[in-house]
Amino acid sequence: MTRPGRAVAEVVAVVVAVVVAFPLYWMALAAFKPQAEIQSTDPRPWTTAPTLDNFRRVFTLDGLGGYFVNSVIVAVIVVLVSMLLSFLAAVALTRFRFRGRTVLLVMLLVAQMVPVEALTIPLFFLMRQVGTAVPEFGLNHLGSLVLVHLAFSLPLAIWMLRGFVAAVPVELEEAATLDGASRARFVWQVLFPLVAPGLVSASVLAFIHAWNDFLFAKTFIISATENQTLPMAILVFFTPEGNDWGAIMAGSVIMTIPVLVFFVIVQRRLVSGLAGAVKG
């Protein structure tokens, strides 16, 4: 790339980064603003009187710790189970030839095209029926959220990991077999570490989807307040008398921190994982 072209690309990248980061900046700024500045008709991109009152109202909310724990439980289970199942499914779809394989791959893509909102009502009735047989996975239980998030996370994760598994040469498996390694040993001791970047990329998407979910939590957790997740806690600050935007923004900042921490932990493998998914 020529020097002028590189300069233009850098300028465009900076502009895009500013546009993407500005809502996050405004959210964090509002979290530290007093109520009078938030409701002012003359908004300013700074504050002259930063305060922690908004965070105090959030941290003194009844049941906040339980909401946080519920969100962690759902997100962690979804990430671990989806990574395990998607890895095994990707290996099966890549290394084995069986009837209906192409149809299954197409269905994985179709599952990503259906709007989530269009499936909410059918999933509600499905979870209600599941609850009659297995109460732990029915309405008002965290198991219902885990099942739904797995259903939406698995297709994308399988499709991403399929490219990584396909990139591993078959000759490597043949060499491992000649050395006396079984197929299971090759999969877990050789193939699994090689596709780790893809697992990281898929885990980030699964974690964000499960952590930030509000629609399914609002739909499936109807009356069991002890099983509500963190996004539901912010709903408390929306009242008929008026919305407490300071506390809402403070709660949003608190919700964003675990996602940032998770991203920082896995970011070294994330870039290579996304590149491998595109290449695959």
DAKAHU-V448975 format. One record per helix or strand of 3 or more residues. SS is the DSSP state (@ for helix, = for strand). FROM is the first residue (numbers start at 0). TO is the last residue. Records with the same first field share a line. If there is no record, write none. Layout:
SS->FROM-TO, FROM-TO
This chain:
@->2-30, 34-37, 52-58, 63-94, 100-112, 115-132, 134-136, 141-166, 169-177, 182-193, 195-210, 214-219, 224-226, 229-236, 244-278
